[in-house]
Amino acid sequence: MNDSNNNIKFNYLYRDAGNFKEFNDVVFTNKHSNSLLEIEMAIKNNLIEGEFFIPEKWNIPRLSFGYFSPGLDHDYHEFESVELTDENPTENIDISTFLMLISKGG
């Protein structure tokens, strides 16, 4: 059984060129009890320009406003933070697997 107090919430957002924002999070298990600092550093080491990622490459949900505006929309999402949570996982992989995926250019 998973110790749900040890789950990791990955918070992120999409900001279009008009500065309109949409926020989301995904929750991973943390079976190996990785520290928040370790997780955050691994994520930051794999961000584009230290801030951005493309959600499809990281296998997490893409955010949008329900329509595509060529002048405002793009692929980049922003990493916001990670935190411990007692929420149930929303993803089928552990945070360690997620970190391995993104480190391989996923």
C-alpha positions, 0 to 999 in steps of 0.5 A: 500500500502506498504511503499517500503522505509521500506522494508528489504533486507537480504543479505547472501552467500554460501562459499564452503570449497574451499572459492568460494562464491556465494551471494544473497539477499531476500527482505521482507516487514516491516509492523511493522517498525522493526528497523535494529538493532532489526532485526539483533539481532533476526537473529544473535540469531538464527544462528548456531555458530553465523554465519551460517544457513540452507536456507531450514529451513528458507524458503529462496533460497539455493545457489550453483554452479550448481553441488555438490562436496562432498569434498567442499559442505555443507548445511551452508550459512552465514548471511551477513547483513540486510539493508533498501531498496526501492526494491520490496519484493521478499518474500511473508512474512513480516520480523516479520513473518520471524523472528518468523519462525527462532526463532521457529527453522525454 
